[in-house]
């Protein structure tokens, strides 16, 4: 699944990712694209609190790309 959060400012990228992850099955992977500079701090923090796994963080131009695996909770 993919979430385009480009152009959204904190806390919206994390909130939208959370909503999408809640609707997913454990083990599924969500790709999030965000342009908010704070997302490089917010997404890892969210994952550590939620039980989801941050698989990768990459940069594509001005966008940050996060791969998040839905946890078992």
N, C-alpha and C positions, 0 to 999 in steps of 0.2 A: 504494500500500500504506500501511497505517497501523500504528503501534506506540503502544500506550497504556502509558507508563511512569510514569503518575501514582502517587504514593505510594512510588516506589522512590528510594533514596538512592544517592549517588555510591559506586561507579562503575557501578552497575547500569544506569541509562538509556543510557549510552554503550556498555556491553558488549552490551546487548540490541539496540541500533541497529546495532552492528557485525555481529552475527550475522545480523540480518535483511538488511542490505545485502549481505553476502557471498552470500546466496542469490538476489539480484536480478540482473537483466540490466543492462548499462551503459545509462545514459540514463533508467532508471526512477526515479521519485521516491517517497521515503519521507516520510510525515508522522509526526513524533514529538511526542507530548504528554508533557511532564515537569513535575513540581511541585518537583523538587529545585532550590533556588536556585543550586547550583553548576553546573547544566546549561548556564546561559548562558555559562559559561567553557569547560566541558568539550566541548560539541558543536562549537563553532567550532574548537577546538584539534584535536579528533579529525579533523574534515574536512580541515584543513590538512595533517595528517600522512598521511591515508589516500588522498588523491587524489579524494575525493568533493567535491561542490560544495554548500556551504550556500547555498541560494537565498533563504531568508527566515527571520526570527525574529520572532515576534509573541507578544503576551501575551493570554491569555484568562482573566480573573479571576486566580487564583493559579497558573495553568498557563502554561508556556512552550510555544509551538508552533514546531517546526523543520521546514522543508522541505529535504530533502537529496536531491540528484541523484547517483545511483550513477555513479562514474567508470568509466573504461575498464579499470582494472586488475582 
